[in-house]
Amino acid sequence: MEKYNKLLSNITELVEKGLFASKDFRKKVEEILKTKIEIMANKLELVSREEFEVQKKIIEKLQKELNSVKSRKKKSIKAKKY
């Protein structure tokens, strides 16, 4: 986190000094920032929206199956009592 804050303060300083006026410099900084963001995102092990939606549907299906099994089990227990 400390490196992240230092990076932001460096960028702020550059902006204040007007060094982003150079197109080449700006392009290089954008490339570096993009790379750093990708590295951070990879460390977080993020998933795509599509992967998330697939996993969500699988979990919903499993939850329904679990509820169904619990319901059948309760009915079975009630039937054994009588």
N, C-alpha and C positions, 0 to 999 in steps of 0.2 A: 504494500500500500504506500510505503514511503517513496518507492521509485515512481509510482503513479503520480503522487503529489508533486514530486520534483519535476516530472515530465510536464505536468500542467503548468507549473510555475515558469518553466523554461519557455513554453509556448506563449504564455501570457507576456513574458518579457520581450520575446521576439515581436509579438504583435504590437506592443507598445512602442518599440523602436522602429516599427515600420518595415521590418525586414521581409515581410510577406509580399512586398511589392514585386519582387522578382518572380517571374513565372516559373523558372527552372527551380528556384529554391522552394517555392510553394509546392510544386509537383513532388519534389523529393521528400518534403516533410509529410505530405499526404500519403505517400507510399510507405514511409516509415510508420506513421500512425496506423495505417491500415494493417500492416504486418503485426504490429504490437497488439492491436485489438484482436486479430485472428488468433494470436498465441494465447491471449487471455481467455478467449472463448473456448479454445481447445482444452485448456486446463480445467475449465468448468464442466467439460463433457456435456455440452448442450446437445439437444437433439432437434431435428427439423420439425416443423409443424406437422408434416405428413406422418412421421414416425410417432409423434405424440398422439395424433388422432387414432392411429392403428392401435397403439397400446391402450388408449382410453376405451376403445370399443371392446378389446379383449377383456379388460378388467370389468366392464359393464356386463359382458356375457358371463364371465365367471361369477360375478356377484349374483346374477339371476339364478345360475345353477346352484350356487351355495344356498341361497334362500329357498329354492325348491327342495333341496336335500334336507334342510332343517325342517321345513314344513312337513315333509313325508315322515321324518323321524318323530316329530311331535305327534302326528296322527297315529303312528305305529305304537308309540308309548301309551297314548290314550286308549287304543284298542286293546292293548295287553292288560290294562288296569281293569277293564270290564269283562 
